[in-house]
Amino acid sequence: MNNFKYFFQFLIIISLLSIFKLLGIKYSTILSGKIFEFFGPFFRSNKISFSNLSRAIPELDEIKKNKMIRNMWNNYGRILAEYVFIKDYRKSKKFSDKIIIKNQHELENIKKSSKPVIFVSGHFNNFELMAMHLEKSGIDLVAIYRPLNNIFLNPIMEYIRKRYICGKQVKKGISGTKQLLKFFKNGTSIALMIDQRVSEGVYSKFFNKNALTTTIPAQFVKKFNVKIVPIYIERNPENKFTIEINKSIEFSNNETLDTITLKLNEVLEKMILKNPDQWIWTHNRWKN
């Protein structure tokens, strides 16, 4: 039954991507945004988004919450359309000029030091462009990713990610963590999202409520005294983006896995609150 559903989804997505290619990036992102904005509220994840937003920013009234969730779905749709043009963002000057970089010198300093770092971020808009820029900047990078549940779409997504976003990809999970360690010991920096719920993490405060959180960054800090570099992206008008490379964070030796993880959650919170409607609220982050 699931395979039938996934194949039906596959046909719809492939059809949409073909239409987007014909329309060009301007009109395809507008159309895809409106499609997701219309259909998003019918998904179960829309209720999860509303619950998450109510928990994280309780002072918002219902009208503002609904507006933020509507904008989130619109951004979701735009991201889908942009996968068609991801090659252009990678290779075309016309597209790459749409990405403004803040603090590029931080990346240059990392390259000069010849020491790998851990880049951390969340599912902001368009999150794929962050790893792409890091690799384009000459950072030897490996990215952690979670395979799609859809067995028909996942091979396409893996191809796009490895070909145009980041050549070195490691699947999320225990075996993936072992691969990360091997890459890191060979001088490769790591990029990972710290905003998803994980089964192998620890409970850490996130917007004042415990959430299962990955400890991978904290483990590397404790074992290798590695620097953590937060990175953030936001969408601007006309399909333009701003990527901000934050100053690296160094933790003292007396920090524990829990305190490091908590501090990184606090960093993530600040990034989310810059543009709450540009974070993907559909993850069941606080599920027990």
C-alpha positions in Angstrom: 0.0 0.0 0.0 2.8 2.4 0.9 4.6 1.7 -2.4 1.5 2.5 -4.3 1.2 5.8 -2.4 4.8 6.6 -2.9 4.6 5.9 -6.7 1.6 8.1 -7.0 3.5 10.9 -5.1 6.5 10.3 -7.4 4.4 10.8 -10.5 2.9 14.0 -9.2 6.3 15.4 -8.2 8.0 14.5 -11.5 5.1 16.1 -13.4 5.4 19.3 -11.4 9.2 19.4 -11.8 8.8 19.1 -15.6 6.3 22.0 -15.6 8.7 24.1 -13.4 11.5 23.5 -15.8 9.4 25.0 -18.6 8.2 27.9 -16.6 11.6 29.1 -15.3 12.5 29.9 -11.8 10.4 33.1 -11.3 7.0 31.7 -12.2 7.7 28.1 -11.0 8.5 29.2 -7.5 5.4 31.4 -7.4 3.2 28.5 -8.6 4.8 25.9 -6.4 4.5 28.2 -3.4 0.8 28.7 -4.0 0.2 25.0 -4.5 1.8 24.1 -1.2 0.1 27.1 0.5 -3.3 25.7 -0.6 -2.8 22.0 0.0 -0.5 22.3 3.1 -3.4 22.8 5.6 -4.9 19.4 4.6 -1.9 17.5 5.8 -1.6 16.1 9.3 1.8 17.9 9.6 -0.1 21.2 9.5 -1.6 20.5 13.0 1.9 19.5 14.2 3.2 22.9 12.8 0.5 24.8 14.6 1.2 22.9 17.9 5.0 23.5 17.6 4.6 27.2 16.8 2.2 27.6 19.8 4.8 25.9 22.0 7.8 27.9 20.8 6.2 31.3 20.5 3.1 31.2 22.7 2.6 35.0 22.7 1.5 35.0 19.0 -2.2 35.2 18.4 -4.0 32.7 16.2 -4.0 35.0 13.1 -0.3 35.5 13.2 0.3 31.8 13.7 -1.8 30.9 10.8 0.0 33.5 8.6 3.4 32.1 9.6 2.3 28.6 8.8 0.9 29.7 5.5 4.2 31.4 4.7 6.1 28.2 5.7 4.1 26.1 3.3 4.7 28.7 0.6 8.5 28.4 1.3 8.2 24.6 1.2 6.8 24.9 -2.3 9.4 27.3 -3.5 12.2 25.0 -2.3 10.7 22.1 -4.3 10.7 24.2 -7.5 14.3 25.3 -6.8 15.5 21.7 -7.0 15.0 22.0 -10.7 17.4 24.9 -10.9 19.9 23.6 -8.3 22.5 23.0 -11.0 22.2 26.6 -12.1 22.7 27.8 -8.5 25.9 25.7 -8.5 27.3 26.6 -11.9 25.7 29.7 -13.3 27.0 33.1 -12.3 23.5 34.6 -13.0 22.1 32.3 -10.3 25.1 32.4 -7.9 24.9 36.2 -7.8 21.5 35.8 -6.2 23.2 34.5 -3.1 24.7 37.1 -0.7 27.3 35.9 1.7 27.9 37.5 5.1 31.3 36.8 6.7 32.9 34.9 3.9 36.2 35.6 5.7 35.2 33.1 8.4 35.4 30.3 5.7 38.7 31.6 4.4 40.1 31.5 8.0 38.9 27.9 8.3 40.7 26.9 5.1 43.9 28.6 6.2 43.8 26.7 9.6 43.6 23.3 7.8 41.6 22.0 10.8 38.1 20.6 10.2 35.1 22.2 11.9 31.5 21.2 12.5 29.0 23.4 10.7 25.5 23.4 12.3 22.2 24.7 11.1 18.5 24.0 10.7 16.0 23.5 8.0 15.7 27.1 6.9 15.0 28.4 3.4 16.7 27.1 1.2 18.8 24.9 3.4 20.4 23.0 0.5 22.3 26.1 -0.6 24.3 26.3 2.6 26.2 23.0 2.0 26.6 23.9 -1.6 28.2 27.2 -0.8 30.6 25.7 1.7 31.8 23.2 -0.9 32.0 25.8 -3.6 34.2 27.9 -1.3 36.8 25.1 -1.1 35.8 23.6 2.2 36.4 19.8 2.3 32.9 18.9 3.5 30.7 15.9 4.3 27.0 16.4 4.9 24.6 14.2 6.9 21.2 13.6 5.3 18.1 11.6 6.1 16.9 9.5 3.1 13.4 10.2 1.9 10.7 7.6 2.9 9.6 7.6 -0.8 11.7 4.9 -2.4 11.0 6.2 -5.9 12.0 9.9 -5.2 14.9 9.1 -2.9 17.4 8.0 -5.6 16.7 11.2 -7.5 17.2 13.3 -4.4 20.5 11.5 -3.6 21.7 12.1 -7.1 21.0 15.8 -6.9 22.6 16.2 -3.5 25.8 14.3 -4.4 26.1 15.9 -7.9 25.3 19.5 -7.2 25.1 20.2 -3.4 27.8 18.2 -1.6 29.7 15.3 -3.1 30.3 13.6 0.2 27.0 12.5 1.8 26.5 10.3 4.9 23.2 8.8 5.9 21.8 9.7 9.3 22.2 6.9 11.8 24.8 5.0 13.9 26.7 3.7 10.9 26.7 7.2 9.5 28.3 8.5 12.7 31.1 6.0 12.3 31.7 7.3 8.7 31.7 10.9 9.9 34.4 10.0 12.4 36.5 8.5 9.6 36.0 11.6 7.3 36.8 14.0 10.2 40.1 12.2 11.1 41.1 12.7 7.4 40.5 16.5 7.7 37.0 16.7 6.4 34.6 19.2 8.0 31.1 18.1 8.9 27.7 19.8 8.1 24.6 18.7 9.9 21.2 19.9 10.8 20.6 19.9 14.6 16.8 20.7 14.5 15.4 17.3 13.8 14.1 14.9 16.5 16.5 11.9 16.9 16.1 8.6 18.6 19.8 8.3 19.7 20.0 11.8 21.2 19.5 13.3 24.7 16.6 15.4 26.0 17.7 19.1 25.9 15.7 22.3 26.4 14.5 23.7 23.1 12.1 26.7 23.5 11.8 25.8 27.2 10.6 22.2 26.6 12.7 19.0 26.4 13.3 17.7 22.9 15.4 14.8 21.8 18.5 16.4 20.3 21.5 15.1 18.5 24.8 15.0 20.5 27.0 14.5 17.5 28.5 18.1 17.7 29.0 17.8 21.4 30.7 14.4 21.1 33.2 15.8 18.5 33.8 18.8 20.8 34.6 16.6 23.8 36.8 14.2 21.8 38.6 16.6 19.4 38.1 20.1 20.9 36.7 21.0 17.5 35.1 24.4 16.7 31.4 24.7 16.0 30.4 27.1 13.2 26.7 28.0 13.0 25.4 28.9 9.6 22.1 30.5 8.6 20.2 31.2 5.4 17.2 33.4 4.7 15.1 34.0 1.6 14.9 37.4 0.1 12.6 38.8 -2.6 13.2 37.7 -6.3 14.6 34.3 -5.4 17.6 35.8 -3.7 19.2 34.5 -0.5 21.5 35.6 2.3 23.8 33.1 3.9 25.5 34.1 7.1 28.6 32.3 8.4 28.7 32.9 12.1 31.8 33.2 14.2 33.1 29.8 15.4 32.2 28.7 18.9 34.9 27.3 21.1 33.9 25.3 24.2 35.9 25.0 27.4 37.1 21.6 28.7 34.7 21.6 31.6 31.6 21.6 29.3 29.6 18.5 29.3 27.7 16.8 26.4 24.5 18.2 27.9 25.7 21.8 28.3 27.2 21.9 24.8 24.0 20.5 23.3 21.8 23.0 25.3 24.0 26.0 24.1 23.7 24.8 20.5 19.9 24.6 20.9 19.9 28.2 22.1 21.9 29.2 19.0 19.3 27.4 16.9 16.5 29.2 18.7 17.9 32.6 17.9 18.3 31.7 14.2 14.7 30.5 14.1 13.3 33.6 15.7 14.9 35.8 13.0 12.4 34.6 10.5 10.0 32.1 12.1 8.0 31.5 8.9 11.2 30.4 7.1 11.8 27.5 9.4 10.1 24.1 8.7 7.8 23.6 11.7 6.4 20.3 10.4 9.0 18.1 12.2 7.5 16.5 15.3 10.3 18.0 17.4 8.9 17.6 20.9 7.4 14.2 20.5 8.1 12.0 23.6 
